[in-house]
Amino acid sequence: MILHMSGVVVLGVIVFLFFRKDGLKASHCIVVTLFGFYLASTGIAPSITAGGESLASLLGGIKF
């Protein structure tokens, strides 16, 4: 659960920065958000979730 919330926060910050710095329009934000909601209800959603968890595990295992 913590991983999902932090991922949402990071992506939200990225979208906010794109909105403020790179001229992302509000309509683009709405379209991307709706796309995410609709994509979450498709059959590919478990694969996307597994890929995100795998990437997070990979990044979490890096030792500095």
PDB file with SEQRES, HELIX, SHEET and CRYST1 records, atoms N, CA, C and O in Angstrom:
SEQRES   1 A   64  MET ILE LEU HIS MET SER GLY VAL VAL VAL LEU GLY VAL          
SEQRES   2 A   64  ILE VAL PHE LEU PHE PHE ARG LYS ASP GLY LEU LYS ALA          
SEQRES   3 A   64  SER HIS CYS ILE VAL VAL THR LEU PHE GLY PHE TYR LEU          
SEQRES   4 A   64  ALA SER THR GLY ILE ALA PRO SER ILE THR ALA GLY GLY          
SEQRES   5 A   64  GLU SER LEU ALA SER LEU LEU GLY GLY ILE LYS PHE              
HELIX    1 AA1 ILE A    2  LYS A   21  1                                  20    
HELIX    2 AA2 ALA A   26  ALA A   40  1                                  15    
HELIX    3 AA3 ALA A   45  GLY A   60  1                                  16    
CRYST1    1.000    1.000    1.000  90.00  90.00  90.00 P 1           1          
ATOM      1  N   MET A   1       0.827  -1.203   0.000  1.00  0.00           N  
ATOM      2  CA  MET A   1       0.000   0.000   0.000  1.00  0.00           C  
ATOM      3  C   MET A   1       0.863   1.255   0.000  1.00  0.00           C  
ATOM      4  O   MET A   1       0.568   2.215  -0.712  1.00  0.00           O  
ATOM      5  N   ILE A   2       1.928   1.251   0.795  1.00  0.00           N  
ATOM      6  CA  ILE A   2       2.804   2.418   0.867  1.00  0.00           C  
ATOM      7  C   ILE A   2       3.441   2.682  -0.489  1.00  0.00           C  
ATOM      8  O   ILE A   2       3.566   3.832  -0.910  1.00  0.00           O  
ATOM      9  N   LEU A   3       3.844   1.613  -1.170  1.00  0.00           N  
ATOM     10  CA  LEU A   3       4.470   1.763  -2.473  1.00  0.00           C  
ATOM     11  C   LEU A   3       3.512   2.410  -3.467  1.00  0.00           C  
ATOM     12  O   LEU A   3       3.918   3.273  -4.245  1.00  0.00           O  
ATOM     13  N   HIS A   4       2.265   2.008  -3.447  1.00  0.00           N  
ATOM     14  CA  HIS A   4       1.288   2.581  -4.374  1.00  0.00           C  
ATOM     15  C   HIS A   4       1.056   4.061  -4.085  1.00  0.00           C  
ATOM     16  O   HIS A   4       0.980   4.872  -5.008  1.00  0.00           O  
ATOM     17  N   MET A   5       0.947   4.407  -2.824  1.00  0.00           N  
ATOM     18  CA  MET A   5       0.708   5.811  -2.477  1.00  0.00           C  
ATOM     19  C   MET A   5       1.908   6.676  -2.844  1.00  0.00           C  
ATOM     20  O   MET A   5       1.739   7.784  -3.355  1.00  0.00           O  
ATOM     21  N   SER A   6       3.123   6.181  -2.589  1.00  0.00           N  
ATOM     22  CA  SER A   6       4.295   6.989  -2.923  1.00  0.00           C  
ATOM     23  C   SER A   6       4.433   7.120  -4.433  1.00  0.00           C  
ATOM     24  O   SER A   6       4.864   8.162  -4.928  1.00  0.00           O  
ATOM     25  N   GLY A   7       4.067   6.065  -5.176  1.00  0.00           N  
ATOM     26  CA  GLY A   7       4.090   6.155  -6.632  1.00  0.00           C  
ATOM     27  C   GLY A   7       3.109   7.183  -7.150  1.00  0.00           C  
ATOM     28  O   GLY A   7       3.415   7.933  -8.078  1.00  0.00           O  
ATOM     29  N   VAL A   8       1.935   7.219  -6.556  1.00  0.00           N  
ATOM     30  CA  VAL A   8       0.924   8.206  -6.948  1.00  0.00           C  
ATOM     31  C   VAL A   8       1.411   9.616  -6.637  1.00  0.00           C  
ATOM     32  O   VAL A   8       1.215  10.536  -7.431  1.00  0.00           O  
ATOM     33  N   VAL A   9       2.043   9.781  -5.484  1.00  0.00           N  
ATOM     34  CA  VAL A   9       2.552  11.103  -5.109  1.00  0.00           C  
ATOM     35  C   VAL A   9       3.655  11.539  -6.069  1.00  0.00           C  
ATOM     36  O   VAL A   9       3.659  12.685  -6.521  1.00  0.00           O  
ATOM     37  N   VAL A  10       4.585  10.646  -6.386  1.00  0.00           N  
ATOM     38  CA  VAL A  10       5.672  10.986  -7.312  1.00  0.00           C  
ATOM     39  C   VAL A  10       5.120  11.351  -8.682  1.00  0.00           C  
ATOM     40  O   VAL A  10       5.515  12.362  -9.264  1.00  0.00           O  
ATOM     41  N   LEU A  11       4.209  10.534  -9.199  1.00  0.00           N  
ATOM     42  CA  LEU A  11       3.625  10.852 -10.500  1.00  0.00           C  
ATOM     43  C   LEU A  11       2.824  12.142 -10.466  1.00  0.00           C  
ATOM     44  O   LEU A  11       2.827  12.903 -11.433  1.00  0.00           O  
ATOM     45  N   GLY A  12       2.138  12.391  -9.357  1.00  0.00           N  
ATOM     46  CA  GLY A  12       1.413  13.651  -9.213  1.00  0.00           C  
ATOM     47  C   GLY A  12       2.343  14.852  -9.225  1.00  0.00           C  
ATOM     48  O   GLY A  12       2.029  15.880  -9.827  1.00  0.00           O  
ATOM     49  N   VAL A  13       3.486  14.725  -8.562  1.00  0.00           N  
ATOM     50  CA  VAL A  13       4.475  15.816  -8.553  1.00  0.00           C  
ATOM     51  C   VAL A  13       5.035  16.036  -9.952  1.00  0.00           C  
ATOM     52  O   VAL A  13       5.222  17.175 -10.378  1.00  0.00           O  
ATOM     53  N   ILE A  14       5.302  14.946 -10.666  1.00  0.00           N  
ATOM     54  CA  ILE A  14       5.813  15.076 -12.029  1.00  0.00           C  
ATOM     55  C   ILE A  14       4.808  15.775 -12.929  1.00  0.00           C  
ATOM     56  O   ILE A  14       5.177  16.660 -13.701  1.00  0.00           O  
ATOM     57  N   VAL A  15       3.545  15.388 -12.836  1.00  0.00           N  
ATOM     58  CA  VAL A  15       2.510  16.041 -13.643  1.00  0.00           C  
ATOM     59  C   VAL A  15       2.397  17.516 -13.266  1.00  0.00           C  
ATOM     60  O   VAL A  15       2.242  18.371 -14.137  1.00  0.00           O  
ATOM     61  N   PHE A  16       2.473  17.816 -11.961  1.00  0.00           N  
ATOM     62  CA  PHE A  16       2.408  19.206 -11.524  1.00  0.00           C  
ATOM     63  C   PHE A  16       3.579  20.007 -12.093  1.00  0.00           C  
ATOM     64  O   PHE A  16       3.397  21.133 -12.555  1.00  0.00           O  
ATOM     65  N   LEU A  17       4.777  19.429 -12.059  1.00  0.00           N  
ATOM     66  CA  LEU A  17       5.941  20.134 -12.601  1.00  0.00           C  
ATOM     67  C   LEU A  17       5.815  20.338 -14.102  1.00  0.00           C  
ATOM     68  O   LEU A  17       6.170  21.400 -14.614  1.00  0.00           O  
ATOM     69  N   PHE A  18       5.312  19.332 -14.816  1.00  0.00           N  
ATOM     70  CA  PHE A  18       5.068  19.509 -16.248  1.00  0.00           C  
ATOM     71  C   PHE A  18       4.056  20.616 -16.486  1.00  0.00           C  
ATOM     72  O   PHE A  18       4.202  21.420 -17.406  1.00  0.00           O  
ATOM     73  N   PHE A  19       3.039  20.647 -15.654  1.00  0.00           N  
ATOM     74  CA  PHE A  19       2.002  21.664 -15.783  1.00  0.00           C  
ATOM     75  C   PHE A  19       2.572  23.064 -15.575  1.00  0.00           C  
ATOM     76  O   PHE A  19       2.248  23.992 -16.317  1.00  0.00           O  
ATOM     77  N   ARG A  20       3.429  23.208 -14.555  1.00  0.00           N  
ATOM     78  CA  ARG A  20       3.974  24.523 -14.215  1.00  0.00           C  
ATOM     79  C   ARG A  20       5.125  24.946 -15.119  1.00  0.00           C  
ATOM     80  O   ARG A  20       5.199  26.112 -15.507  1.00  0.00           O  
ATOM     81  N   LYS A  21       6.022  24.028 -15.463  1.00  0.00           N  
ATOM     82  CA  LYS A  21       7.268  24.403 -16.147  1.00  0.00           C  
ATOM     83  C   LYS A  21       7.231  24.210 -17.658  1.00  0.00           C  
ATOM     84  O   LYS A  21       7.777  25.035 -18.391  1.00  0.00           O  
ATOM     85  N   ASP A  22       6.610  23.157 -18.133  1.00  0.00           N  
ATOM     86  CA  ASP A  22       6.700  22.815 -19.550  1.00  0.00           C  
ATOM     87  C   ASP A  22       5.466  23.169 -20.363  1.00  0.00           C  
ATOM     88  O   ASP A  22       5.348  22.756 -21.517  1.00  0.00           O  
ATOM     89  N   GLY A  23       4.565  23.912 -19.792  1.00  0.00           N  
ATOM     90  CA  GLY A  23       3.407  24.348 -20.547  1.00  0.00           C  
ATOM     91  C   GLY A  23       2.352  23.279 -20.778  1.00  0.00           C  
ATOM     92  O   GLY A  23       1.587  23.363 -21.739  1.00  0.00           O  
ATOM     93  N   LEU A  24       2.299  22.281 -19.915  1.00  0.00           N  
ATOM     94  CA  LEU A  24       1.258  21.268 -20.018  1.00  0.00           C  
ATOM     95  C   LEU A  24      -0.082  21.931 -19.720  1.00  0.00           C  
ATOM     96  O   LEU A  24      -0.238  22.613 -18.707  1.00  0.00           O  
ATOM     97  N   LYS A  25      -1.014  21.729 -20.583  1.00  0.00           N  
ATOM     98  CA  LYS A  25      -2.320  22.360 -20.412  1.00  0.00           C  
ATOM     99  C   LYS A  25      -3.201  21.526 -19.494  1.00  0.00           C  
ATOM    100  O   LYS A  25      -2.992  20.321 -19.347  1.00  0.00           O  
ATOM    101  N   ALA A  26      -4.168  22.160 -18.888  1.00  0.00           N  
ATOM    102  CA  ALA A  26      -5.092  21.466 -17.985  1.00  0.00           C  
ATOM    103  C   ALA A  26      -5.860  20.381 -18.722  1.00  0.00           C  
ATOM    104  O   ALA A  26      -6.161  19.337 -18.142  1.00  0.00           O  
ATOM    105  N   SER A  27      -6.181  20.608 -19.988  1.00  0.00           N  
ATOM    106  CA  SER A  27      -6.897  19.593 -20.765  1.00  0.00           C  
ATOM    107  C   SER A  27      -6.044  18.339 -20.937  1.00  0.00           C  
ATOM    108  O   SER A  27      -6.575  17.228 -20.953  1.00  0.00           O  
ATOM    109  N   HIS A  28      -4.723  18.506 -21.067  1.00  0.00           N  
ATOM    110  CA  HIS A  28      -3.835  17.349 -21.159  1.00  0.00           C  
ATOM    111  C   HIS A  28      -3.853  16.553 -19.860  1.00  0.00           C  
ATOM    112  O   HIS A  28      -3.866  15.322 -19.881  1.00  0.00           O  
ATOM    113  N   CYS A  29      -3.855  17.252 -18.736  1.00  0.00           N  
ATOM    114  CA  CYS A  29      -3.902  16.580 -17.437  1.00  0.00           C  
ATOM    115  C   CYS A  29      -5.187  15.776 -17.291  1.00  0.00           C  
ATOM    116  O   CYS A  29      -5.163  14.655 -16.783  1.00  0.00           O  
ATOM    117  N   ILE A  30      -6.290  16.330 -17.723  1.00  0.00           N  
ATOM    118  CA  ILE A  30      -7.576  15.648 -17.618  1.00  0.00           C  
ATOM    119  C   ILE A  30      -7.582  14.395 -18.491  1.00  0.00           C  
ATOM    120  O   ILE A  30      -8.043  13.339 -18.056  1.00  0.00           O  
ATOM    121  N   VAL A  31      -7.075  14.506 -19.716  1.00  0.00           N  
ATOM    122  CA  VAL A  31      -7.041  13.362 -20.633  1.00  0.00           C  
ATOM    123  C   VAL A  31      -6.154  12.256 -20.065  1.00  0.00           C  
ATOM    124  O   VAL A  31      -6.533  11.085 -20.100  1.00  0.00           O  
ATOM    125  N   VAL A  32      -4.984  12.607 -19.545  1.00  0.00           N  
ATOM    126  CA  VAL A  32      -4.072  11.606 -18.984  1.00  0.00           C  
ATOM    127  C   VAL A  32      -4.706  10.931 -17.764  1.00  0.00           C  
ATOM    128  O   VAL A  32      -4.582   9.718 -17.592  1.00  0.00           O  
ATOM    129  N   THR A  33      -5.377  11.705 -16.928  1.00  0.00           N  
ATOM    130  CA  THR A  33      -6.033  11.138 -15.750  1.00  0.00           C  
ATOM    131  C   THR A  33      -7.142  10.174 -16.157  1.00  0.00           C  
ATOM    132  O   THR A  33      -7.229   9.073 -15.613  1.00  0.00           O  
ATOM    133  N   LEU A  34      -7.974  10.563 -17.089  1.00  0.00           N  
ATOM    134  CA  LEU A  34      -9.040   9.683 -17.558  1.00  0.00           C  
ATOM    135  C   LEU A  34      -8.476   8.424 -18.206  1.00  0.00           C  
ATOM    136  O   LEU A  34      -9.010   7.332 -18.014  1.00  0.00           O  
ATOM    137  N   PHE A  35      -7.403   8.573 -18.971  1.00  0.00           N  
ATOM    138  CA  PHE A  35      -6.755   7.412 -19.577  1.00  0.00           C  
ATOM    139  C   PHE A  35      -6.279   6.439 -18.504  1.00  0.00           C  
ATOM    140  O   PHE A  35      -6.440   5.228 -18.653  1.00  0.00           O  
ATOM    141  N   GLY A  36      -5.697   6.953 -17.432  1.00  0.00           N  
ATOM    142  CA  GLY A  36      -5.243   6.108 -16.332  1.00  0.00           C  
ATOM    143  C   GLY A  36      -6.385   5.358 -15.672  1.00  0.00           C  
ATOM    144  O   GLY A  36      -6.258   4.170 -15.378  1.00  0.00           O  
ATOM    145  N   PHE A  37      -7.496   6.038 -15.436  1.00  0.00           N  
ATOM    146  CA  PHE A  37      -8.649   5.380 -14.823  1.00  0.00           C  
ATOM    147  C   PHE A  37      -9.220   4.291 -15.729  1.00  0.00           C  
ATOM    148  O   PHE A  37      -9.551   3.203 -15.258  1.00  0.00           O  
ATOM    149  N   TYR A  38      -9.338   4.578 -17.022  1.00  0.00           N  
ATOM    150  CA  TYR A  38      -9.865   3.580 -17.933  1.00  0.00           C  
ATOM    151  C   TYR A  38      -8.891   2.424 -18.121  1.00  0.00           C  
ATOM    152  O   TYR A  38      -9.316   1.275 -18.244  1.00  0.00           O  
ATOM    153  N   LEU A  39      -7.596   2.709 -18.144  1.00  0.00           N  
ATOM    154  CA  LEU A  39      -6.591   1.668 -18.286  1.00  0.00           C  
ATOM    155  C   LEU A  39      -6.589   0.742 -17.075  1.00  0.00           C  
ATOM    156  O   LEU A  39      -6.330  -0.454 -17.208  1.00  0.00           O  
ATOM    157  N   ALA A  40      -6.875   1.286 -15.900  1.00  0.00           N  
ATOM    158  CA  ALA A  40      -6.898   0.483 -14.676  1.00  0.00           C  
ATOM    159  C   ALA A  40      -8.014  -0.553 -14.689  1.00  0.00           C  
ATOM    160  O   ALA A  40      -7.945  -1.540 -13.957  1.00  0.00           O  
ATOM    161  N   SER A  41      -9.029  -0.349 -15.498  1.00  0.00           N  
ATOM    162  CA  SER A  41     -10.141  -1.301 -15.527  1.00  0.00           C  
ATOM    163  C   SER A  41     -10.025  -2.315 -16.664  1.00  0.00           C  
ATOM    164  O   SER A  41     -10.942  -3.110 -16.870  1.00  0.00           O  
ATOM    165  N   THR A  42      -8.915  -2.302 -17.404  1.00  0.00           N  
ATOM    166  CA  THR A  42      -8.733  -3.251 -18.503  1.00  0.00           C  
ATOM    167  C   THR A  42      -8.002  -4.491 -18.028  1.00  0.00           C  
ATOM    168  O   THR A  42      -7.582  -4.577 -16.874  1.00  0.00           O  
ATOM    169  N   GLY A  43      -7.857  -5.433 -18.916  1.00  0.00           N  
ATOM    170  CA  GLY A  43      -7.174  -6.675 -18.597  1.00  0.00           C  
ATOM    171  C   GLY A  43      -5.669  -6.533 -18.462  1.00  0.00           C  
ATOM    172  O   GLY A  43      -5.018  -7.413 -17.897  1.00  0.00           O  
ATOM    173  N   ILE A  44      -5.103  -5.451 -18.964  1.00  0.00           N  
ATOM    174  CA  ILE A  44      -3.657  -5.259 -18.894  1.00  0.00           C  
ATOM    175  C   ILE A  44      -3.220  -4.632 -17.566  1.00  0.00           C  
ATOM    176  O   ILE A  44      -2.024  -4.562 -17.285  1.00  0.00           O  
ATOM    177  N   ALA A  45      -4.156  -4.186 -16.766  1.00  0.00           N  
ATOM    178  CA  ALA A  45      -3.831  -3.526 -15.497  1.00  0.00           C  
ATOM    179  C   ALA A  45      -2.975  -4.387 -14.570  1.00  0.00           C  
ATOM    180  O   ALA A  45      -2.031  -3.858 -13.984  1.00  0.00           O  
ATOM    181  N   PRO A  46      -3.252  -5.700 -14.400  1.00  0.00           N  
ATOM    182  CA  PRO A  46      -2.377  -6.504 -13.541  1.00  0.00           C  
ATOM    183  C   PRO A  46      -0.939  -6.576 -14.049  1.00  0.00           C  
ATOM    184  O   PRO A  46      -0.004  -6.618 -13.249  1.00  0.00           O  
ATOM    185  N   SER A  47      -0.753  -6.590 -15.358  1.00  0.00           N  
ATOM    186  CA  SER A  47       0.601  -6.613 -15.919  1.00  0.00           C  
ATOM    187  C   SER A  47       1.325  -5.301 -15.652  1.00  0.00           C  
ATOM    188  O   SER A  47       2.520  -5.300 -15.355  1.00  0.00           O  
ATOM    189  N   ILE A  48       0.617  -4.195 -15.754  1.00  0.00           N  
ATOM    190  CA  ILE A  48       1.220  -2.893 -15.468  1.00  0.00           C  
ATOM    191  C   ILE A  48       1.588  -2.798 -13.995  1.00  0.00           C  
ATOM    192  O   ILE A  48       2.651  -2.280 -13.652  1.00  0.00           O  
ATOM    193  N   THR A  49       0.723  -3.291 -13.128  1.00  0.00           N  
ATOM    194  CA  THR A  49       0.996  -3.293 -11.690  1.00  0.00           C  
ATOM    195  C   THR A  49       2.207  -4.156 -11.375  1.00  0.00           C  
ATOM    196  O   THR A  49       3.077  -3.752 -10.603  1.00  0.00           O  
ATOM    197  N   ALA A  50       2.265  -5.343 -11.969  1.00  0.00           N  
ATOM    198  CA  ALA A  50       3.406  -6.234 -11.734  1.00  0.00           C  
ATOM    199  C   ALA A  50       4.703  -5.611 -12.245  1.00  0.00           C  
ATOM    200  O   ALA A  50       5.747  -5.745 -11.605  1.00  0.00           O  
ATOM    201  N   GLY A  51       4.647  -4.942 -13.376  1.00  0.00           N  
ATOM    202  CA  GLY A  51       5.831  -4.268 -13.910  1.00  0.00           C  
ATOM    203  C   GLY A  51       6.294  -3.139 -13.008  1.00  0.00           C  
ATOM    204  O   GLY A  51       7.493  -2.960 -12.794  1.00  0.00           O  
ATOM    205  N   GLY A  52       5.348  -2.378 -12.481  1.00  0.00           N  
ATOM    206  CA  GLY A  52       5.697  -1.296 -11.556  1.00  0.00           C  
ATOM    207  C   GLY A  52       6.303  -1.824 -10.266  1.00  0.00           C  
ATOM    208  O   GLY A  52       7.262  -1.254  -9.746  1.00  0.00           O  
ATOM    209  N   GLU A  53       5.740  -2.915  -9.748  1.00  0.00           N  
ATOM    210  CA  GLU A  53       6.284  -3.507  -8.534  1.00  0.00           C  
ATOM    211  C   GLU A  53       7.670  -4.083  -8.783  1.00  0.00           C  
ATOM    212  O   GLU A  53       8.546  -3.984  -7.924  1.00  0.00           O  
ATOM    213  N   SER A  54       7.875  -4.677  -9.937  1.00  0.00           N  
ATOM    214  CA  SER A  54       9.182  -5.223 -10.285  1.00  0.00           C  
ATOM    215  C   SER A  54      10.228  -4.110 -10.399  1.00  0.00           C  
ATOM    216  O   SER A  54      11.353  -4.257  -9.921  1.00  0.00           O  
ATOM    217  N   LEU A  55       9.852  -3.012 -11.027  1.00  0.00           N  
ATOM    218  CA  LEU A  55      10.769  -1.880 -11.152  1.00  0.00           C  
ATOM    219  C   LEU A  55      11.090  -1.284  -9.785  1.00  0.00           C  
ATOM    220  O   LEU A  55      12.240  -0.939  -9.514  1.00  0.00           O  
ATOM    221  N   ALA A  56      10.091  -1.162  -8.932  1.00  0.00           N  
ATOM    222  CA  ALA A  56      10.318  -0.637  -7.590  1.00  0.00           C  
ATOM    223  C   ALA A  56      11.228  -1.560  -6.787  1.00  0.00           C  
ATOM    224  O   ALA A  56      12.086  -1.095  -6.037  1.00  0.00           O  
ATOM    225  N   SER A  57      11.040  -2.854  -6.944  1.00  0.00           N  
ATOM    226  CA  SER A  57      11.895  -3.827  -6.259  1.00  0.00           C  
ATOM    227  C   SER A  57      13.331  -3.728  -6.762  1.00  0.00           C  
ATOM    228  O   SER A  57      14.277  -3.795  -5.977  1.00  0.00           O  
ATOM    229  N   LEU A  58      13.486  -3.570  -8.057  1.00  0.00           N  
ATOM    230  CA  LEU A  58      14.813  -3.424  -8.647  1.00  0.00           C  
ATOM    231  C   LEU A  58      15.501  -2.164  -8.127  1.00  0.00           C  
ATOM    232  O   LEU A  58      16.667  -2.203  -7.733  1.00  0.00           O  
ATOM    233  N   LEU A  59      14.779  -1.060  -8.130  1.00  0.00           N  
ATOM    234  CA  LEU A  59      15.358   0.198  -7.648  1.00  0.00           C  
ATOM    235  C   LEU A  59      15.617   0.161  -6.153  1.00  0.00           C  
ATOM    236  O   LEU A  59      16.577   0.766  -5.675  1.00  0.00           O  
ATOM    237  N   GLY A  60      14.768  -0.546  -5.404  1.00  0.00           N  
ATOM    238  CA  GLY A  60      14.951  -0.659  -3.966  1.00  0.00           C  
ATOM    239  C   GLY A  60      16.139  -1.532  -3.587  1.00  0.00           C  
ATOM    240  O   GLY A  60      16.673  -1.407  -2.485  1.00  0.00           O  
ATOM    241  N   GLY A  61      16.553  -2.409  -4.484  1.00  0.00           N  
ATOM    242  CA  GLY A  61      17.676  -3.308  -4.213  1.00  0.00           C  
ATOM    243  C   GLY A  61      19.028  -2.734  -4.552  1.00  0.00           C  
ATOM    244  O   GLY A  61      20.046  -3.371  -4.282  1.00  0.00           O  
ATOM    245  N   ILE A  62      19.075  -1.555  -5.134  1.00  0.00           N  
ATOM    246  CA  ILE A  62      20.358  -0.939  -5.502  1.00  0.00           C  
ATOM    247  C   ILE A  62      21.049  -0.433  -4.254  1.00  0.00           C  
ATOM    248  O   ILE A  62      20.471   0.302  -3.453  1.00  0.00           O  
ATOM    249  N   LYS A  63      22.296  -0.840  -4.105  1.00  0.00           N  
ATOM    250  CA  LYS A  63      23.108  -0.410  -2.961  1.00  0.00           C  
ATOM    251  C   LYS A  63      24.071   0.673  -3.415  1.00  0.00           C  
ATOM    252  O   LYS A  63      24.716   0.541  -4.455  1.00  0.00           O  
ATOM    253  N   PHE A  64      24.165   1.724  -2.651  1.00  0.00           N  
ATOM    254  CA  PHE A  64      25.096   2.814  -2.976  1.00  0.00           C  
ATOM    255  C   PHE A  64      26.319   2.732  -2.118  1.00  0.00           C  
ATOM    256  O   PHE A  64      27.218   3.563  -2.244  1.00  0.00           O  
TER     257      PHE A  64                                                      
END                                                                             
